[in-house]
Amino acid sequence: MDVGIQTLFSSHGWEGITDGQVYREDTQLAVLADELGFDVVWAVEHHFYDYSFCPDNTQWLASIAARTTHVDVGTAAIIMPWNEPLRVAEKVALLDHIANGRLRFGMGRGLSRREYSHFRGIEMDESRDRFDEGSTMVAEALRTGFIEGEGPYYPQPRTPIRPAPERSFEGRTYAVATSDDSIEAAAKLKAAMVMFADRSWKTRLPSIEKWRAMYRELHDAEPPPPLICDFVYCHDDAAVAAERGPRYMATYLESVLEHYEIMGDHFKGMKGYDAYASAAGALRRMGSSGFLDGFLDATAHGTPEQIIAKYRARWELLGPFEAAPAFRFGGIPIDEAEACMRLFAREVLPELKTWS
């Protein structure tokens, strides 16, 4: 089983923390991941708010690649509607050279109305079309070494990518996929499906199976394991884990509700966000406490033995998957986050590595 770590670059939940401290702490854990035997360091792209802020994950990952030896680096994800495809292709090709082939390239289309509002000239209801157009251009550029496009958003004359890509990105391409049209886009891109541990896995299984079926139909090949971005609190004392884990996750969930406004009605009628409009209604009926219960059920917190059992149940339901647990979220002090990560690496990681 492939197990990485997810870096969030969040300040929500930490009293008086500076942006510089956020980056020092996430960088500390990323370098530690190499030492502890994790497979990849994944970095998000977000902007402007304490929920998460990493305006250029390729730049940060280049620094991590230079400070590590074994661990891969991955974008989870580059938000395509916020980025010019030509520049994405150049940055990804360059980072792959810097990382000596240790790059995994993940793409997404963005869900936060607050973030979209600051990108002038980019409307949120254009995100589906912008993603489809831009992601196809970049995938082809990384395959051929040239980028071109005739679409309405990114008309691009044929242009060489320098430094030229030297390695295939097949098997190293990922796409965030929650809604039906995103699932279809991921399958078309021959990309591994990326999802977040935020709700019942039984309800997520039909989406995963739909992506697998489309992948087989389009490419006449077996799909790779999906990537699950998780939230983990690991402690060797069950009582401590039961008290602290849900508290930190509840704090993180506060920032999710604020940042994404996922219980709001703004998704209604917005092109490409029909699934979120339906989910918002269900969440309003459920309430924030019900949402927290579902979130805690989907994520993994507890002793190493409890976390292994939770991952095993997920594996038996979904089949093989890649995991990207976040260890720093919701105000967890850095020493505590590092202790959780070290315990996970010592007691949980060796067991997960035997699963195939």
C-alpha positions in Angstrom: 0.0 0.0 0.0 1.3 3.5 -0.9 1.1 5.9 2.0 2.1 9.5 1.9 1.4 12.6 4.0 -0.9 15.5 3.1 0.3 19.1 3.9 -2.5 21.7 4.4 -0.7 25.0 5.2 -3.4 26.0 7.7 -3.4 28.5 10.5 -7.0 28.0 11.6 -7.0 26.7 15.2 -3.5 27.9 16.2 -3.6 31.0 18.5 -1.2 33.7 17.3 0.6 31.7 14.8 2.4 33.5 11.9 2.3 32.4 8.3 6.0 31.8 8.4 5.6 29.4 11.3 2.9 27.5 9.4 5.4 26.9 6.6 8.2 26.0 9.0 6.0 23.4 10.6 4.7 21.8 7.5 8.2 21.8 6.0 9.4 20.1 9.2 6.9 17.3 8.8 7.6 16.9 5.0 11.3 16.4 5.6 10.5 14.0 8.4 8.3 12.0 6.0 11.4 11.1 4.0 13.2 9.9 7.1 10.3 7.8 8.4 9.7 5.9 5.1 6.5 7.5 3.8 6.1 7.3 0.0 5.1 10.9 -1.0 4.6 14.4 0.3 1.4 15.9 -1.1 0.8 19.6 -1.2 -2.5 21.5 -1.7 -3.1 24.7 -3.6 -5.2 27.3 -1.7 -5.2 31.0 -1.4 -5.9 34.0 0.8 -7.5 32.5 4.0 -6.4 30.8 7.2 -8.2 27.6 6.1 -5.2 26.9 3.9 -2.7 29.0 1.9 -0.2 27.7 -0.6 -0.3 29.8 -3.8 2.3 27.7 -5.6 2.7 24.1 -4.5 5.2 23.4 -7.2 7.6 26.0 -5.8 7.3 24.6 -2.2 7.6 21.0 -3.5 10.8 21.9 -5.3 12.4 22.9 -2.0 11.2 19.6 -0.4 12.6 17.6 -3.3 16.0 19.3 -2.8 16.0 18.4 0.9 14.9 14.7 0.6 16.2 11.6 -1.0 13.5 8.9 -1.3 10.1 10.5 -0.8 8.1 11.5 -3.9 6.5 14.9 -4.1 2.9 15.5 -5.4 0.5 18.2 -6.2 -2.9 17.5 -4.6 -3.8 19.5 -6.4 -3.0 22.3 -8.9 -6.3 24.1 -9.4 -6.5 24.3 -13.2 -9.0 27.1 -13.6 -6.7 29.4 -11.5 -3.6 28.7 -13.6 -2.6 29.2 -17.2 -2.0 25.7 -18.8 1.2 26.8 -20.5 2.7 27.8 -17.1 1.4 24.7 -15.4 3.1 22.5 -18.0 6.3 24.4 -17.6 6.3 24.3 -13.9 5.4 20.6 -13.7 8.1 19.7 -16.3 10.7 21.7 -14.4 9.7 20.2 -11.0 10.0 16.7 -12.4 13.6 17.5 -13.5 14.4 18.9 -10.0 12.8 15.9 -8.3 14.6 13.5 -10.6 11.3 11.8 -11.6 9.9 11.8 -8.0 6.9 13.9 -9.0 3.2 12.9 -9.0 1.0 15.4 -10.8 -2.5 16.0 -9.4 -5.2 18.4 -10.7 -8.4 19.9 -9.4 -11.0 22.5 -10.3 -11.7 24.3 -7.0 -14.8 24.5 -4.8 -14.4 27.7 -2.8 -16.5 30.7 -3.9 -14.4 32.9 -1.6 -11.2 32.0 -3.4 -12.8 32.3 -6.9 -14.0 35.8 -6.1 -10.4 37.1 -6.0 -9.4 35.7 -9.4 -10.6 38.5 -11.7 -12.1 37.3 -15.0 -12.5 33.7 -13.8 -16.0 32.8 -13.0 -16.8 29.8 -10.8 -19.4 28.5 -13.2 -16.7 28.3 -15.9 -14.6 25.9 -13.8 -15.8 22.7 -15.4 -15.1 23.9 -18.9 -11.8 25.5 -17.9 -10.6 22.4 -16.1 -11.5 20.1 -19.0 -9.8 22.4 -21.6 -6.7 23.2 -19.5 -6.1 19.7 -18.1 -6.2 18.1 -21.5 -3.7 20.6 -22.9 -1.3 20.1 -20.0 -1.5 16.3 -20.1 -0.8 16.3 -23.8 2.1 18.8 -23.4 3.7 16.5 -20.8 3.4 13.6 -23.2 4.6 15.3 -26.3 6.8 18.2 -25.1 4.6 20.8 -26.9 1.5 22.6 -25.8 -1.3 24.0 -28.0 -5.0 24.7 -27.8 -7.9 26.0 -29.8 -10.4 26.3 -27.0 -12.3 29.4 -25.9 -10.4 29.9 -22.7 -6.9 29.0 -23.6 -6.1 29.6 -27.2 -2.5 28.6 -27.5 -0.2 28.4 -30.5 2.0 25.3 -30.6 4.8 26.0 -28.1 7.7 23.9 -26.8 7.9 23.1 -23.1 11.5 23.7 -21.8 13.0 22.0 -20.0 11.3 19.3 -22.1 9.6 16.5 -20.2 11.8 13.4 -20.1 9.6 10.8 -18.4 6.1 9.6 -19.0 3.4 10.8 -16.5 1.3 7.7 -17.1 0.8 6.2 -13.6 1.7 9.5 -12.0 -1.4 11.6 -12.9 -4.2 12.3 -10.4 -7.4 14.2 -10.5 -9.7 15.3 -7.7 -13.1 13.7 -8.4 -16.2 14.0 -6.3 -19.0 15.0 -8.7 -20.1 12.8 -11.7 -18.5 15.1 -14.3 -15.2 15.2 -12.3 -15.2 11.4 -12.2 -15.7 11.3 -16.0 -12.9 13.9 -16.4 -10.5 11.8 -14.3 -11.2 8.7 -16.3 -10.7 10.5 -19.6 -7.3 11.9 -18.3 -6.3 8.3 -17.3 -5.8 9.7 -13.9 -6.1 8.2 -10.4 -9.2 9.4 -8.6 -8.5 11.6 -5.6 -11.0 12.0 -2.8 -11.2 13.3 0.8 -12.2 11.3 3.8 -15.2 13.3 4.8 -18.3 11.1 4.6 -19.4 7.4 4.7 -17.3 5.2 2.5 -20.4 3.1 1.7 -21.9 6.2 0.0 -18.6 6.9 -1.9 -18.3 3.4 -3.3 -20.7 3.9 -6.2 -18.6 6.9 -7.4 -15.4 4.9 -7.2 -16.9 2.0 -9.1 -18.2 4.4 -11.8 -14.7 5.8 -12.2 -13.2 2.3 -12.4 -15.8 1.2 -15.0 -15.2 4.4 -17.2 -11.4 4.0 -16.9 -11.6 0.4 -18.1 -13.9 1.3 -21.0 -11.8 4.2 -22.1 -8.4 2.7 -21.8 -8.9 -1.0 -21.9 -6.8 -1.2 -18.7 -7.2 -1.7 -15.0 -7.5 1.6 -13.1 -4.9 2.4 -10.4 -5.9 2.6 -6.8 -7.7 5.8 -5.9 -5.9 8.3 -3.5 -7.7 9.1 -0.2 -6.6 12.3 1.5 -7.2 11.5 5.2 -7.0 13.1 8.6 -5.3 11.1 11.3 -4.7 11.5 15.0 -2.6 8.6 16.4 -1.8 8.1 20.1 -0.9 5.0 22.1 -3.4 5.9 24.8 -6.9 5.2 23.6 -8.5 7.7 26.1 -6.2 10.5 24.9 -6.9 9.7 21.3 -10.7 9.6 21.9 -10.6 13.1 23.6 -8.1 14.9 21.4 -8.7 13.5 18.0 -12.3 14.5 17.6 -11.5 17.9 19.2 -8.9 18.7 16.6 -11.0 17.4 13.8 -14.0 19.5 14.9 -11.8 22.6 14.8 -10.6 21.7 11.3 -14.2 21.0 10.2 -15.1 24.5 11.4 -12.7 25.9 8.8 -14.1 23.6 6.1 -17.7 24.9 6.8 -16.6 28.5 6.7 -14.3 28.3 3.7 -16.4 26.2 1.4 -19.8 27.4 2.6 -21.0 23.9 1.9 -24.3 24.3 3.6 -25.1 27.4 1.6 -27.4 27.7 -1.4 -25.0 29.3 -3.8 -24.2 26.0 -5.6 -27.9 25.9 -6.8 -27.9 26.7 -10.5 -24.1 27.0 -10.7 -22.8 25.1 -13.7 -20.9 22.0 -12.8 -21.8 22.0 -9.1 -25.1 20.1 -9.1 -23.8 17.4 -6.8 -22.7 20.0 -4.3 -26.1 21.7 -4.4 -27.8 18.4 -3.6 -25.2 17.7 -0.8 -25.7 21.2 0.7 -29.4 20.5 1.2 -28.7 17.2 2.9 -26.0 18.8 5.1 -28.4 21.6 6.2 -30.9 18.9 7.3 -28.1 17.0 9.0 -26.6 20.0 10.8 -23.0 20.6 11.7 -23.0 18.0 14.5 -24.2 15.4 12.0 -21.6 16.4 9.5 -18.9 16.0 12.2 -20.2 12.5 13.1 -19.9 11.5 9.5 -16.4 13.0 9.2 -15.2 11.2 12.3 -16.6 8.0 11.0 -14.7 8.4 7.7 -11.4 9.4 9.1 -8.9 7.5 11.3 -8.1 8.5 14.8 -7.2 6.3 17.8 -4.5 4.0 18.8 -2.3 2.3 16.1 -4.4 -0.8 16.4 -7.7 1.1 16.0 -6.3 3.0 13.0 -5.2 -0.2 11.3 -8.6 -1.7 11.9 -10.3 1.3 10.4 -8.0 1.2 7.3 -8.6 -2.5 7.0 -12.4 -2.1 7.0 -12.0 0.6 4.4 -9.7 -1.6 2.2 -12.2 -4.5 2.4 -15.0 -2.2 1.3 -13.3 -0.2 -1.4 -10.4 -2.4 -2.5 -6.8 -1.2 -2.8 -6.3 2.6 -2.3 -3.4 5.0 -1.7 -3.5 7.0 1.6 -2.4 10.5 2.3 -3.0 11.2 6.0 -2.7 14.8 7.3 -1.1 15.0 10.7 -1.1 18.8 11.2 -4.6 20.3 11.3 -7.2 21.9 13.6 -4.6 23.5 15.9 -2.5 20.4 16.7 0.8 21.7 18.3 3.7 20.8 16.1 5.4 18.6 18.7 2.2 16.6 19.1 1.7 16.4 15.3 5.3 15.0 15.0 4.7 12.5 17.8 1.5 11.3 16.1 3.4 11.0 12.8 6.3 9.1 14.3 3.9 6.7 16.1 2.0 6.1 12.9 5.2 5.4 11.0 6.5 3.0 13.7 3.3 1.1 14.4 0.9 1.6 11.5 3.0 2.1 8.4 4.8 -1.3 8.4 1.4 -3.1 8.5 -0.1 -1.0 5.7 3.0 -1.7 3.6 2.2 -5.4 3.6 -1.2 -4.9 1.9 -1.3 -5.3 -1.8 
